[in-house]
Amino acid sequence: MTATMIKEFRLPDLGEGLTESEILSWKVAVGDTVTLNQVIAEVETAKAVVELPSPFAGVVAALHEQPGSVVEVGKPIVSFEVDDAGASNGGNPTAVETKAAAPQPEMAQSQTPQSQTSQAESPEADATPAKREPNLVGYGAVVEETGRPVRRARGLVQAAATTVQARPKSDDVPAERPRSTPPVRKLARDLGIDLQLVPGTGPGGLITREDVQNFTGEPEGTSAVPTAPAATGERETRTPIKGVRKFTAAAMVQSAFTAPHVTEFLTIDVTATMELLTRLKASKAFEGYKLTPLTVAAKAVLIALRNNPTLNSRWDEARQEIIQFNYVNLGIAAATPRGLTVPNIKDADRLSLRELATALSELTDTARAGKTSPSDLSGGTISITNIGVFGIDAGTPILNPGEAAIVALGAVRKAPWVVDDEIAVRQVMSLSLSFDHRLVDGEQGSRFLADLGAILSDPAMVLTMV
């Protein structure tokens, strides 16, 4: 009989030292046969939704976490039964292999997410704490980014795979009680029910909404005390603070209380830009490209930065240095169902207007679908927030942490404007610029805003700046 072993997959650090992720959904079930790099789960970090590929080819032996569970980096989430012949760790320094004889059929059938326990949770492990490996998930050197979107963290997944010896279910090892989903936990809190007392009837003992609703809190054979009917509508709704919203809130608080913000405003006549946009849309050269005021404004920001590079910098507190970037990773604030995200376009300053239009379209579509990768959310150097799409004229945007400036684009409106000493109806926009006063002086911020306004007021002014 072919020897097999159980390989345990621990949740990897999916980017920039993140400490936890939420299991959104499993794409496999216990007993499924999987191939190498097959997507097995979808998880949500504080920055993005990420697909996890399988680091092994084999059979799913146990799923240690339920959808909705928030798991710390380094905790086991799934175990695989693999053939001994194909169980080499491929040089992975964190994969510790232990051979085991092939389990008997009844043993394999008895292993469940609740009954299978990893070495890290065993009494032996408690007596002798495992030593951290140099490249253990969540520790060690940070993987350098290439600047290209990374949809799947395959390298990190391989680093998170460890091997434990297969063993049968034992009554001496207490099984971890299966968790419920966040909506069910909320329902239990609202009803004042302790989930530890509720028997689960869902898959693997999962506590369902029906289990909570049917729970009386009385032992079998006793009658429940009648209670008053529940109100038809809840007076308040509570939503757990987690994921992108939690990360964004912490980042904004840090930015607001770390960088001294200054905001300046400029209202301009953008009639010439809007006319240019109309001509470009009708041009064959831009056929099939999505052009918006944001597209032209983004290009104008990139051009204005050439003469005002201090706005494309970062304050390094730890090293007491000012980092001047010679490239522009342009961040675009995007409102998504998961909260505010600011993905950025790498090396945006090297893109033509058509390339920039394509990049903006792909960025916004990906963000709204919740598929933005962690690499696209990091490394930004300056940002734009387009509040005009909500009908807002101006605001005081908070800096994206680590950046020196952010531009807010207001709504384009028809308004009376003085042209050649006469009142005329023109298309008008307000620009708002917030900047870090440690990095950018008032003169530098004002010159950048003036240059940006000049380009959008008269696109021909670009000839004087390039």
DOSE-550147 format. One record per residue (C-alpha): x, y, z; residue number from 1. Coordinates in Angstrom, 1 decimal. Example, Ala and Ser with C-alpha at 12.3 -4.5 7.8 and 13.67 -1.06 7.14 Angstrom:
2
+--------+--------+--------+-----+
:      x :      y :      z :   n :
+--------+--------+--------+-----+
:   12.3 :   -4.5 :    7.8 :   1 :
:   13.7 :   -1.1 :    7.1 :   2 :
+--------+--------+--------+-----+
***
This chain:
466
+--------+--------+--------+-----+
:      x :      y :      z :   n :
+--------+--------+--------+-----+
:    0.0 :    0.0 :    0.0 :   1 :
:    1.3 :    3.4 :   -0.9 :   2 :
:    2.5 :    5.4 :    2.1 :   3 :
:    0.8 :    8.7 :    2.7 :   4 :
:    1.3 :   11.6 :    5.0 :   5 :
:   -0.8 :   14.6 :    6.2 :   6 :
:    0.5 :   18.0 :    5.0 :   7 :
:   -0.8 :   21.0 :    6.9 :   8 :
:   -1.3 :   24.4 :    5.2 :   9 :
:   -1.0 :   27.4 :    7.5 :  10 :
:   -2.4 :   30.8 :    6.6 :  11 :
:    0.4 :   32.8 :    5.0 :  12 :
:    1.2 :   36.5 :    5.4 :  13 :
:   -0.4 :   37.7 :    2.1 :  14 :
:    1.3 :   41.1 :    2.0 :  15 :
:    3.2 :   43.7 :    4.1 :  16 :
:    3.0 :   42.0 :    7.5 :  17 :
:   -0.7 :   41.6 :    7.7 :  18 :
:   -1.6 :   39.6 :   10.8 :  19 :
:   -4.9 :   38.1 :   10.0 :  20 :
:   -7.4 :   37.3 :    7.2 :  21 :
:  -11.0 :   36.3 :    7.0 :  22 :
:  -12.0 :   33.0 :    5.2 :  23 :
:  -14.7 :   34.2 :    2.8 :  24 :
:  -15.3 :   30.8 :    1.1 :  25 :
:  -13.9 :   27.4 :    0.5 :  26 :
:  -13.7 :   26.2 :   -3.1 :  27 :
:  -13.1 :   22.6 :   -1.9 :  28 :
:  -14.6 :   20.2 :    0.6 :  29 :
:  -13.2 :   17.3 :    2.7 :  30 :
:  -12.5 :   14.4 :    0.5 :  31 :
:  -12.0 :   16.4 :   -2.7 :  32 :
:   -8.9 :   15.7 :   -4.8 :  33 :
:   -7.0 :   18.8 :   -5.6 :  34 :
:   -4.1 :   19.6 :   -7.9 :  35 :
:   -1.1 :   21.8 :   -7.4 :  36 :
:   -2.0 :   25.5 :   -7.5 :  37 :
:   -5.7 :   24.8 :   -7.7 :  38 :
:   -7.7 :   27.6 :   -6.0 :  39 :
:   -8.9 :   26.2 :   -2.7 :  40 :
:  -10.2 :   29.3 :   -0.9 :  41 :
:  -11.0 :   33.0 :   -1.1 :  42 :
:   -9.8 :   35.1 :    1.8 :  43 :
:  -10.1 :   38.8 :    2.6 :  44 :
:   -7.1 :   40.6 :    4.1 :  45 :
:   -7.2 :   44.2 :    5.4 :  46 :
:   -6.4 :   45.3 :    1.9 :  47 :
:   -7.8 :   42.9 :   -0.7 :  48 :
:   -9.6 :   39.7 :   -1.6 :  49 :
:   -7.1 :   37.0 :   -2.5 :  50 :
:   -7.4 :   33.6 :   -4.0 :  51 :
:   -5.4 :   30.9 :   -2.2 :  52 :
:   -3.9 :   28.2 :   -4.4 :  53 :
:   -3.1 :   24.7 :   -3.1 :  54 :
:    0.6 :   24.1 :   -2.3 :  55 :
:    0.0 :   20.3 :   -2.7 :  56 :
:   -1.6 :   17.7 :   -4.9 :  57 :
:   -3.6 :   15.3 :   -2.9 :  58 :
:   -6.9 :   14.9 :   -1.0 :  59 :
:   -8.4 :   17.4 :    1.4 :  60 :
:   -8.3 :   15.7 :    4.8 :  61 :
:   -9.6 :   18.5 :    7.0 :  62 :
:  -10.8 :   22.1 :    6.8 :  63 :
:   -9.8 :   23.7 :   10.1 :  64 :
:  -11.8 :   27.0 :    9.7 :  65 :
:  -15.3 :   27.9 :    8.6 :  66 :
:  -16.3 :   30.7 :    6.2 :  67 :
:  -16.6 :   33.9 :    8.2 :  68 :
:  -13.7 :   33.0 :   10.5 :  69 :
:  -11.0 :   35.6 :   11.1 :  70 :
:   -7.7 :   33.6 :   11.2 :  71 :
:   -4.3 :   34.7 :   12.5 :  72 :
:   -1.3 :   34.3 :   10.2 :  73 :
:    0.4 :   31.0 :   10.9 :  74 :
:   -2.6 :   29.1 :   12.1 :  75 :
:   -3.5 :   25.9 :   10.2 :  76 :
:   -6.5 :   26.2 :    7.9 :  77 :
:   -6.5 :   23.0 :    5.8 :  78 :
:   -4.8 :   19.6 :    5.8 :  79 :
:   -4.0 :   17.4 :    2.8 :  80 :
:   -3.4 :   13.7 :    2.5 :  81 :
:   -0.6 :   13.3 :   -0.1 :  82 :
:    1.5 :   10.4 :   -1.4 :  83 :
:    4.8 :   10.0 :    0.3 :  84 :
:    6.5 :    9.8 :   -3.1 :  85 :
:    5.4 :   13.3 :   -4.1 :  86 :
:    5.7 :   14.9 :   -0.7 :  87 :
:    9.1 :   16.6 :   -1.1 :  88 :
:    9.2 :   20.1 :    0.2 :  89 :
:   11.0 :   21.4 :   -2.9 :  90 :
:   13.7 :   23.1 :   -0.8 :  91 :
:   11.1 :   25.0 :    1.2 :  92 :
:   12.9 :   25.8 :    4.5 :  93 :
:    9.6 :   25.9 :    6.5 :  94 :
:    8.2 :   22.6 :    5.3 :  95 :
:    9.1 :   20.0 :    8.0 :  96 :
:    8.3 :   16.5 :    6.8 :  97 :
:    7.4 :   13.5 :    8.9 :  98 :
:    6.7 :   10.2 :    7.1 :  99 :
:    3.7 :    8.2 :    8.2 : 100 :
:    2.3 :    4.8 :    7.3 : 101 :
:   -0.8 :    4.8 :    5.1 : 102 :
:   -3.8 :    5.3 :    7.3 : 103 :
:   -6.5 :    2.6 :    7.4 : 104 :
:   -9.7 :    3.4 :    5.7 : 105 :
:  -11.6 :    3.8 :    9.0 : 106 :
:   -8.9 :    6.2 :   10.2 : 107 :
:   -9.2 :    8.4 :    7.1 : 108 :
:  -12.9 :    8.5 :    7.4 : 109 :
:  -12.8 :    9.5 :   11.1 : 110 :
:  -10.6 :   12.5 :   10.5 : 111 :
:  -12.7 :   15.7 :   10.6 : 112 :
:  -12.0 :   19.4 :   11.0 : 113 :
:  -12.9 :   19.0 :   14.6 : 114 :
:  -11.0 :   15.8 :   15.4 : 115 :
:   -7.8 :   16.5 :   13.6 : 116 :
:   -5.3 :   18.4 :   15.7 : 117 :
:   -2.0 :   19.8 :   14.5 : 118 :
:    1.3 :   19.3 :   16.3 : 119 :
:    1.3 :   23.0 :   17.2 : 120 :
:   -1.9 :   22.4 :   19.3 : 121 :
:   -0.7 :   19.1 :   20.9 : 122 :
:    0.4 :   18.7 :   24.5 : 123 :
:    3.9 :   17.8 :   23.2 : 124 :
:    4.0 :   21.1 :   21.3 : 125 :
:    2.9 :   23.0 :   24.4 : 126 :
:    5.8 :   21.5 :   26.4 : 127 :
:    8.4 :   22.4 :   23.8 : 128 :
:    7.5 :   25.5 :   21.9 : 129 :
:    8.4 :   25.4 :   18.2 : 130 :
:   11.3 :   27.5 :   17.2 : 131 :
:   10.7 :   30.2 :   14.6 : 132 :
:   12.2 :   29.5 :   11.3 : 133 :
:   14.0 :   32.4 :    9.6 : 134 :
:   11.3 :   32.6 :    6.8 : 135 :
:    8.3 :   31.4 :    8.8 : 136 :
:    5.1 :   33.0 :    7.4 : 137 :
:    4.6 :   36.4 :    9.0 : 138 :
:    8.3 :   36.8 :    9.8 : 139 :
:   11.6 :   37.3 :    8.0 : 140 :
:   12.4 :   39.4 :    5.0 : 141 :
:    9.7 :   41.0 :    3.0 : 142 :
:    9.2 :   39.9 :   -0.6 : 143 :
:   10.1 :   42.7 :   -2.9 : 144 :
:    7.4 :   43.8 :   -5.2 : 145 :
:    7.8 :   43.8 :   -9.0 : 146 :
:    5.3 :   46.5 :   -9.6 : 147 :
:    3.0 :   44.1 :  -11.4 : 148 :
:   -0.4 :   42.9 :  -10.0 : 149 :
:   -0.2 :   39.6 :   -8.1 : 150 :
:   -3.5 :   37.8 :   -8.2 : 151 :
:   -2.3 :   34.8 :   -6.3 : 152 :
:    0.3 :   34.6 :   -3.6 : 153 :
:    1.8 :   31.2 :   -4.7 : 154 :
:    5.3 :   31.8 :   -3.3 : 155 :
:    3.8 :   32.6 :    0.1 : 156 :
:    1.5 :   29.7 :   -0.1 : 157 :
:    4.4 :   27.3 :   -0.6 : 158 :
:    6.1 :   28.9 :    2.4 : 159 :
:    3.1 :   28.3 :    4.6 : 160 :
:    2.9 :   24.5 :    4.0 : 161 :
:    4.1 :   22.2 :    6.8 : 162 :
:    3.8 :   18.5 :    7.4 : 163 :
:    2.4 :   16.7 :   10.4 : 164 :
:    2.1 :   13.0 :   11.2 : 165 :
:   -1.4 :   11.5 :   10.5 : 166 :
:   -3.0 :   10.1 :   13.5 : 167 :
:   -6.5 :    8.8 :   14.4 : 168 :
:   -9.1 :   10.6 :   16.3 : 169 :
:   -8.6 :   10.4 :   20.1 : 170 :
:  -11.1 :   11.0 :   22.8 : 171 :
:   -8.3 :   12.5 :   24.9 : 172 :
:   -7.9 :   15.4 :   22.4 : 173 :
:  -10.8 :   17.8 :   22.8 : 174 :
:  -12.3 :   18.8 :   19.5 : 175 :
:  -12.5 :   22.5 :   18.8 : 176 :
:  -16.2 :   23.6 :   18.6 : 177 :
:  -17.1 :   24.6 :   15.1 : 178 :
:  -17.6 :   28.3 :   14.5 : 179 :
:  -20.6 :   30.0 :   13.1 : 180 :
:  -20.8 :   32.8 :   10.5 : 181 :
:  -20.8 :   36.5 :   11.5 : 182 :
:  -24.5 :   37.0 :   10.8 : 183 :
:  -25.3 :   34.0 :   13.0 : 184 :
:  -23.1 :   35.3 :   15.8 : 185 :
:  -24.8 :   38.7 :   15.5 : 186 :
:  -28.2 :   37.0 :   15.8 : 187 :
:  -27.1 :   35.1 :   18.9 : 188 :
:  -25.9 :   38.3 :   20.5 : 189 :
:  -29.1 :   40.1 :   19.7 : 190 :
:  -31.1 :   37.2 :   21.3 : 191 :
:  -28.8 :   36.9 :   24.3 : 192 :
:  -27.9 :   33.3 :   23.4 : 193 :
:  -24.5 :   31.8 :   24.3 : 194 :
:  -23.3 :   30.0 :   21.2 : 195 :
:  -21.3 :   27.5 :   23.3 : 196 :
:  -24.6 :   26.0 :   24.4 : 197 :
:  -26.1 :   25.7 :   20.9 : 198 :
:  -25.7 :   22.4 :   19.1 : 199 :
:  -24.8 :   22.8 :   15.5 : 200 :
:  -26.6 :   20.9 :   12.7 : 201 :
:  -24.8 :   22.4 :    9.7 : 202 :
:  -21.9 :   20.9 :    7.8 : 203 :
:  -19.2 :   19.7 :   10.2 : 204 :
:  -21.3 :   20.9 :   13.2 : 205 :
:  -21.6 :   24.5 :   11.9 : 206 :
:  -24.1 :   26.4 :   14.0 : 207 :
:  -26.8 :   27.8 :   11.6 : 208 :
:  -29.3 :   30.6 :   11.9 : 209 :
:  -32.0 :   28.0 :   12.4 : 210 :
:  -30.1 :   26.4 :   15.2 : 211 :
:  -30.0 :   29.7 :   17.1 : 212 :
:  -33.7 :   30.5 :   16.3 : 213 :
:  -34.7 :   27.0 :   17.5 : 214 :
:  -32.6 :   27.1 :   20.7 : 215 :
:  -34.7 :   27.4 :   23.8 : 216 :
:  -31.9 :   27.2 :   26.4 : 217 :
:  -33.8 :   24.4 :   28.3 : 218 :
:  -32.8 :   20.8 :   28.6 : 219 :
:  -34.7 :   18.2 :   26.5 : 220 :
:  -38.0 :   17.2 :   28.0 : 221 :
:  -38.7 :   20.6 :   29.7 : 222 :
:  -40.9 :   23.3 :   28.3 : 223 :
:  -39.6 :   26.7 :   27.5 : 224 :
:  -41.0 :   29.8 :   29.2 : 225 :
:  -43.1 :   31.8 :   26.7 : 226 :
:  -41.5 :   35.0 :   25.7 : 227 :
:  -42.9 :   38.2 :   24.2 : 228 :
:  -42.9 :   38.3 :   20.4 : 229 :
:  -39.8 :   39.9 :   18.9 : 230 :
:  -40.1 :   43.3 :   17.3 : 231 :
:  -40.8 :   43.3 :   13.6 : 232 :
:  -37.8 :   45.5 :   12.9 : 233 :
:  -34.4 :   46.1 :   14.5 : 234 :
:  -33.8 :   49.5 :   16.0 : 235 :
:  -30.1 :   49.4 :   15.3 : 236 :
:  -27.7 :   47.5 :   13.1 : 237 :
:  -24.2 :   46.5 :   14.2 : 238 :
:  -21.5 :   45.7 :   11.7 : 239 :
:  -18.1 :   44.2 :   12.7 : 240 :
:  -15.2 :   46.5 :   12.0 : 241 :
:  -12.9 :   44.4 :   10.0 : 242 :
:  -11.2 :   44.0 :    6.6 : 243 :
:  -10.7 :   47.0 :    4.4 : 244 :
:  -12.8 :   49.3 :    6.5 : 245 :
:  -10.7 :   48.5 :    9.6 : 246 :
:   -7.5 :   49.0 :    7.8 : 247 :
:   -8.6 :   52.2 :    6.1 : 248 :
:   -9.9 :   53.7 :    9.4 : 249 :
:   -6.5 :   53.0 :   11.2 : 250 :
:   -4.6 :   54.4 :    8.2 : 251 :
:   -6.6 :   57.6 :    8.1 : 252 :
:   -6.3 :   58.2 :   11.8 : 253 :
:   -2.6 :   57.7 :   11.6 : 254 :
:   -2.3 :   60.0 :    8.7 : 255 :
:   -4.5 :   62.7 :   10.2 : 256 :
:   -2.5 :   62.8 :   13.4 : 257 :
:    1.0 :   62.3 :   12.0 : 258 :
:    1.2 :   64.4 :    8.9 : 259 :
:    0.4 :   68.2 :    9.3 : 260 :
:   -2.3 :   68.6 :    6.6 : 261 :
:   -2.7 :   71.8 :    4.7 : 262 :
:   -5.5 :   72.2 :    2.1 : 263 :
:   -5.7 :   74.7 :   -0.7 : 264 :
:   -8.5 :   75.4 :   -3.2 : 265 :
:   -8.6 :   76.7 :   -6.7 : 266 :
:  -11.7 :   77.1 :   -8.9 : 267 :
:  -11.1 :   77.1 :  -12.7 : 268 :
:  -12.8 :   77.4 :  -16.0 : 269 :
:  -12.4 :   73.9 :  -17.6 : 270 :
:  -14.5 :   74.6 :  -20.8 : 271 :
:  -11.4 :   74.2 :  -23.0 : 272 :
:  -10.7 :   70.8 :  -21.4 : 273 :
:  -14.2 :   69.6 :  -21.8 : 274 :
:  -14.2 :   70.6 :  -25.4 : 275 :
:  -10.9 :   68.7 :  -25.9 : 276 :
:  -12.4 :   65.7 :  -24.3 : 277 :
:  -15.3 :   65.8 :  -26.7 : 278 :
:  -12.9 :   66.0 :  -29.7 : 279 :
:  -10.8 :   63.1 :  -28.3 : 280 :
:  -13.9 :   60.8 :  -27.9 : 281 :
:  -14.8 :   61.4 :  -31.5 : 282 :
:  -11.2 :   60.8 :  -32.7 : 283 :
:  -10.4 :   57.4 :  -34.3 : 284 :
:   -7.1 :   57.4 :  -32.3 : 285 :
:   -9.2 :   57.0 :  -29.1 : 286 :
:  -11.9 :   54.7 :  -30.5 : 287 :
:  -12.7 :   52.1 :  -27.9 : 288 :
:  -11.0 :   54.0 :  -25.0 : 289 :
:  -13.0 :   55.2 :  -22.0 : 290 :
:  -12.2 :   58.9 :  -21.6 : 291 :
:  -13.5 :   60.9 :  -18.7 : 292 :
:  -12.6 :   64.2 :  -17.0 : 293 :
:  -10.6 :   62.0 :  -14.5 : 294 :
:   -8.5 :   60.7 :  -17.4 : 295 :
:   -7.4 :   64.2 :  -18.5 : 296 :
:   -7.0 :   65.4 :  -14.9 : 297 :
:   -4.8 :   62.5 :  -14.1 : 298 :
:   -2.6 :   63.3 :  -17.0 : 299 :
:   -2.5 :   66.9 :  -16.0 : 300 :
:   -1.4 :   65.9 :  -12.4 : 301 :
:    1.4 :   63.8 :  -13.8 : 302 :
:    2.6 :   66.7 :  -16.0 : 303 :
:    2.4 :   69.3 :  -13.2 : 304 :
:    4.5 :   67.0 :  -11.0 : 305 :
:    7.5 :   67.4 :  -13.3 : 306 :
:    7.9 :   71.0 :  -12.3 : 307 :
:    7.0 :   70.3 :   -8.7 : 308 :
:    8.6 :   67.1 :   -7.6 : 309 :
:    8.5 :   67.8 :   -3.9 : 310 :
:    4.8 :   66.7 :   -3.9 : 311 :
:    6.0 :   63.2 :   -5.1 : 312 :
:    8.0 :   62.4 :   -2.0 : 313 :
:    7.7 :   60.6 :    1.4 : 314 :
:    8.8 :   61.4 :    5.0 : 315 :
:   10.8 :   58.5 :    6.5 : 316 :
:   10.5 :   59.0 :   10.2 : 317 :
:   12.5 :   55.9 :   11.2 : 318 :
:   15.5 :   56.9 :    9.1 : 319 :
:   14.9 :   60.7 :    9.4 : 320 :
:   15.1 :   61.0 :    5.6 : 321 :
:   13.0 :   62.5 :    2.8 : 322 :
:   12.6 :   60.1 :    0.0 : 323 :
:   12.2 :   61.8 :   -3.4 : 324 :
:   10.6 :   59.5 :   -6.0 : 325 :
:   11.8 :   59.6 :   -9.6 : 326 :
:    8.7 :   57.7 :  -10.7 : 327 :
:    5.0 :   58.2 :  -10.1 : 328 :
:    2.7 :   55.5 :   -8.8 : 329 :
:   -0.6 :   57.3 :   -9.1 : 330 :
:   -3.3 :   56.3 :   -6.6 : 331 :
:   -7.0 :   56.6 :   -7.4 : 332 :
:   -9.4 :   56.5 :   -4.5 : 333 :
:  -12.2 :   54.0 :   -5.2 : 334 :
:  -15.4 :   53.5 :   -3.3 : 335 :
:  -16.2 :   49.8 :   -3.3 : 336 :
:  -18.7 :   47.6 :   -1.4 : 337 :
:  -15.9 :   46.6 :    0.9 : 338 :
:  -15.0 :   50.2 :    1.7 : 339 :
:  -12.6 :   52.8 :    0.5 : 340 :
:   -9.5 :   51.6 :   -1.3 : 341 :
:   -6.7 :   53.5 :   -3.1 : 342 :
:   -5.1 :   51.2 :   -5.7 : 343 :
:   -2.3 :   52.8 :   -7.7 : 344 :
:   -1.1 :   52.7 :  -11.3 : 345 :
:    2.6 :   51.8 :  -11.3 : 346 :
:    4.9 :   54.2 :  -13.3 : 347 :
:    1.9 :   56.2 :  -14.4 : 348 :
:    4.2 :   59.0 :  -15.5 : 349 :
:    5.5 :   56.8 :  -18.4 : 350 :
:    2.1 :   56.1 :  -19.8 : 351 :
:    0.5 :   57.9 :  -22.8 : 352 :
:   -3.0 :   59.2 :  -22.5 : 353 :
:   -4.4 :   56.1 :  -24.2 : 354 :
:   -2.4 :   53.8 :  -21.9 : 355 :
:   -3.5 :   55.9 :  -18.9 : 356 :
:   -7.2 :   55.6 :  -19.9 : 357 :
:   -6.8 :   51.8 :  -20.2 : 358 :
:   -5.1 :   51.6 :  -16.8 : 359 :
:   -7.7 :   53.7 :  -15.1 : 360 :
:  -10.5 :   51.6 :  -16.5 : 361 :
:   -8.9 :   48.4 :  -15.4 : 362 :
:   -8.1 :   49.7 :  -12.0 : 363 :
:  -11.7 :   50.9 :  -11.2 : 364 :
:  -13.3 :   47.7 :  -12.6 : 365 :
:  -11.0 :   45.5 :  -10.5 : 366 :
:  -11.6 :   47.6 :   -7.4 : 367 :
:  -15.3 :   47.5 :   -7.7 : 368 :
:  -15.2 :   43.7 :   -8.2 : 369 :
:  -13.2 :   43.5 :   -4.9 : 370 :
:  -10.3 :   41.8 :   -6.7 : 371 :
:   -7.5 :   44.4 :   -6.2 : 372 :
:   -4.3 :   42.7 :   -5.3 : 373 :
:   -2.2 :   43.8 :   -2.3 : 374 :
:    0.6 :   44.9 :   -4.6 : 375 :
:   -1.7 :   47.3 :   -6.3 : 376 :
:   -2.7 :   48.9 :   -3.0 : 377 :
:    0.9 :   49.6 :   -1.8 : 378 :
:    3.7 :   51.7 :   -3.0 : 379 :
:    1.6 :   54.8 :   -4.1 : 380 :
:    3.4 :   58.2 :   -4.3 : 381 :
:    0.5 :   60.6 :   -4.8 : 382 :
:   -3.3 :   60.2 :   -5.1 : 383 :
:   -6.4 :   61.6 :   -6.7 : 384 :
:   -9.9 :   61.4 :   -5.3 : 385 :
:  -12.7 :   62.2 :   -7.7 : 386 :
:  -15.4 :   63.6 :   -5.4 : 387 :
:  -17.1 :   65.3 :   -8.4 : 388 :
:  -18.8 :   62.0 :   -9.4 : 389 :
:  -20.9 :   62.4 :   -6.2 : 390 :
:  -21.9 :   66.0 :   -7.1 : 391 :
:  -19.4 :   67.5 :   -4.6 : 392 :
:  -17.5 :   70.7 :   -5.4 : 393 :
:  -14.7 :   70.7 :   -2.9 : 394 :
:  -13.3 :   69.0 :    0.2 : 395 :
:  -10.3 :   68.5 :    2.5 : 396 :
:   -9.1 :   65.0 :    1.6 : 397 :
:   -6.9 :   63.2 :    4.1 : 398 :
:   -3.5 :   62.0 :    2.7 : 399 :
:   -3.0 :   58.4 :    1.9 : 400 :
:   -0.5 :   57.3 :    4.5 : 401 :
:    3.1 :   57.7 :    3.3 : 402 :
:    2.3 :   60.2 :    0.5 : 403 :
:    2.9 :   63.9 :    0.4 : 404 :
:   -0.2 :   65.1 :   -1.5 : 405 :
:   -3.7 :   64.2 :   -2.7 : 406 :
:   -5.8 :   66.1 :   -5.2 : 407 :
:   -9.6 :   66.2 :   -5.0 : 408 :
:  -11.5 :   66.8 :   -8.3 : 409 :
:  -14.8 :   68.6 :   -7.9 : 410 :
:  -17.9 :   68.4 :  -10.0 : 411 :
:  -17.9 :   70.1 :  -13.4 : 412 :
:  -20.8 :   72.6 :  -13.4 : 413 :
:  -22.1 :   75.3 :  -15.7 : 414 :
:  -21.7 :   78.7 :  -14.0 : 415 :
:  -21.4 :   82.4 :  -14.8 : 416 :
:  -17.8 :   83.3 :  -15.4 : 417 :
:  -16.0 :   86.5 :  -16.4 : 418 :
:  -14.5 :   86.1 :  -19.9 : 419 :
:  -12.9 :   89.2 :  -21.5 : 420 :
:  -14.7 :   91.5 :  -18.9 : 421 :
:  -18.1 :   89.9 :  -19.8 : 422 :
:  -20.2 :   87.4 :  -18.0 : 423 :
:  -20.5 :   84.1 :  -19.9 : 424 :
:  -21.8 :   80.6 :  -19.0 : 425 :
:  -18.8 :   78.4 :  -18.6 : 426 :
:  -17.9 :   74.9 :  -17.3 : 427 :
:  -16.3 :   75.3 :  -13.9 : 428 :
:  -14.5 :   72.9 :  -11.6 : 429 :
:  -13.0 :   73.3 :   -8.1 : 430 :
:   -9.6 :   71.7 :   -7.2 : 431 :
:   -8.6 :   70.8 :   -3.7 : 432 :
:   -5.0 :   70.0 :   -2.8 : 433 :
:   -4.0 :   68.6 :    0.6 : 434 :
:   -0.3 :   68.2 :    1.3 : 435 :
:    2.1 :   67.3 :    4.1 : 436 :
:    3.6 :   70.5 :    5.4 : 437 :
:    6.7 :   68.7 :    6.5 : 438 :
:    7.5 :   67.9 :    2.9 : 439 :
:    5.8 :   70.6 :    0.9 : 440 :
:    6.0 :   74.3 :    1.6 : 441 :
:    3.1 :   76.6 :    0.9 : 442 :
:    4.8 :   78.0 :   -2.1 : 443 :
:    5.5 :   74.6 :   -3.6 : 444 :
:    2.0 :   73.4 :   -3.0 : 445 :
:    0.6 :   76.6 :   -4.5 : 446 :
:    2.8 :   76.4 :   -7.6 : 447 :
:    1.7 :   72.8 :   -8.2 : 448 :
:   -2.0 :   73.7 :   -7.9 : 449 :
:   -1.5 :   76.7 :  -10.1 : 450 :
:    0.2 :   74.6 :  -12.8 : 451 :
:   -2.5 :   72.0 :  -12.6 : 452 :
:   -5.2 :   74.6 :  -12.9 : 453 :
:   -3.4 :   76.2 :  -15.9 : 454 :
:   -3.3 :   72.9 :  -17.8 : 455 :
:   -7.0 :   72.1 :  -17.2 : 456 :
:   -8.0 :   75.7 :  -18.0 : 457 :
:   -6.0 :   75.7 :  -21.2 : 458 :
:   -4.5 :   72.4 :  -22.3 : 459 :
:   -2.2 :   74.2 :  -24.7 : 460 :
:   -0.2 :   75.3 :  -21.7 : 461 :
:    1.3 :   71.8 :  -21.6 : 462 :
:    3.6 :   73.0 :  -24.4 : 463 :
:    5.3 :   75.4 :  -21.9 : 464 :
:    5.8 :   72.7 :  -19.2 : 465 :
:    7.3 :   69.7 :  -21.1 : 466 :
+--------+--------+--------+-----+
***
